[in-house]
Amino acid sequence: MAFQIESVVEDKVAKLTLHGELDSLSARVFQTEIEKIAGKEIDSLVLDMEELNFMSSAGLRVLIYSKQKIGPKLSIYIVKPQELIVDTLEKTGLQHSVTIVDQFPV
């Protein structure tokens, strides 16, 4: 399945819904969305990953980039990630930089 992303920003919360596979090519699309919302005043970045089947190291880099670009006070919530995504986050230690939840708001 091709990568797709939808984004909505309201009440200082940016919600991005990710579908398909986040690889080195689609990570550019993800980064472009992060750059679009970086200019807005947001406190939380909510990534709905229920329909995301795969995330490469390029996708992980964009997660790190989002924290750097938007600011250290940004809270990142990952909603309903598949087990493979959770495993990747745990192996890299990034689960300490994000909050994994079943729904948002928590």
C-alpha positions as CSV (number, residue, x, y, z in Angstrom):
1,M,0.0,0.0,0.0
2,A,1.3,3.4,-0.9
3,F,2.0,5.9,1.9
4,Q,-0.7,8.5,2.6
5,I,-0.9,11.2,5.2
6,E,-3.7,13.4,6.4
7,S,-3.2,16.3,8.8
8,V,-5.4,18.5,10.9
9,V,-4.3,21.3,13.3
10,E,-6.7,22.6,15.9
11,D,-6.5,23.8,19.5
12,K,-2.7,23.5,19.6
13,V,-2.9,19.9,18.6
14,A,-1.6,18.6,15.2
15,K,-3.0,15.2,14.3
16,L,-1.4,13.3,11.4
17,T,-2.9,10.0,10.3
18,L,-0.4,7.8,8.5
19,H,-1.4,4.9,6.2
20,G,0.8,2.4,4.3
21,E,4.5,2.1,4.5
22,L,6.8,4.8,5.8
23,D,10.1,4.2,4.0
24,S,13.0,6.4,2.8
25,L,10.9,7.9,-0.1
26,S,7.7,8.5,1.8
27,A,9.7,9.9,4.8
28,R,10.2,13.1,2.6
29,V,6.4,13.5,2.5
30,F,6.2,13.0,6.3
31,Q,8.9,15.6,6.8
32,T,7.2,18.1,4.5
33,E,4.0,17.8,6.7
34,I,6.1,18.3,9.8
35,E,7.6,21.4,8.3
36,K,4.1,22.8,7.5
37,I,2.9,22.4,11.0
38,A,6.2,23.6,12.6
39,G,5.2,27.2,11.9
40,K,2.0,26.9,13.9
41,E,1.6,27.1,17.6
42,I,1.2,23.5,18.8
43,D,1.8,21.7,22.1
44,S,1.0,18.1,20.9
45,L,1.7,16.1,17.8
46,V,-0.6,13.1,17.5
47,L,0.4,10.4,15.1
48,D,-2.3,7.9,14.3
49,M,-0.4,4.9,13.2
50,E,-3.2,2.3,13.2
51,E,-3.0,1.9,9.5
52,L,0.8,2.2,9.2
53,N,2.3,-1.2,8.3
54,F,6.0,-0.4,8.2
55,M,8.4,2.4,9.4
56,S,12.0,2.5,8.3
57,S,14.9,4.3,10.0
58,A,14.0,7.3,7.7
59,G,10.6,7.5,9.4
60,L,12.3,7.4,12.8
61,R,14.6,10.2,11.8
62,V,11.6,12.3,11.0
63,L,10.2,11.6,14.5
64,I,13.4,13.0,15.9
65,Y,13.4,15.9,13.5
66,S,9.9,16.9,14.5
67,K,10.9,17.3,18.1
68,Q,13.9,19.4,17.1
69,K,12.0,21.5,14.6
70,I,8.9,22.2,16.7
71,G,10.6,22.4,20.1
72,P,11.6,20.4,23.1
73,K,8.3,21.1,24.9
74,L,6.4,19.2,22.1
75,S,4.5,16.1,23.3
76,I,4.4,13.3,20.7
77,Y,1.6,10.8,21.0
78,I,1.6,7.6,18.9
79,V,-1.9,6.2,18.6
80,K,-2.5,2.5,18.0
81,P,0.8,1.5,16.4
82,Q,1.1,-2.0,15.1
83,E,3.4,-4.3,17.1
84,L,6.2,-4.1,14.4
85,I,6.3,-0.3,14.9
86,V,6.4,-0.6,18.7
87,D,9.2,-3.1,18.4
88,T,11.2,-0.7,16.2
89,L,10.6,2.2,18.7
90,E,11.8,0.0,21.6
91,K,14.9,-1.3,19.8
92,T,16.0,2.3,19.1
93,G,15.0,3.7,22.5
94,L,12.6,6.2,21.0
95,Q,9.7,4.9,23.1
96,H,11.2,7.1,25.8
97,S,10.6,10.2,23.7
98,V,7.0,9.5,22.7
99,T,3.9,8.4,24.5
100,I,2.2,5.3,23.0
101,V,-1.6,5.3,23.5
102,D,-4.7,3.5,22.3
103,Q,-6.6,6.7,21.8
104,F,-6.2,10.4,21.9
105,P,-7.0,12.4,24.0
106,V,-5.8,10.0,26.7
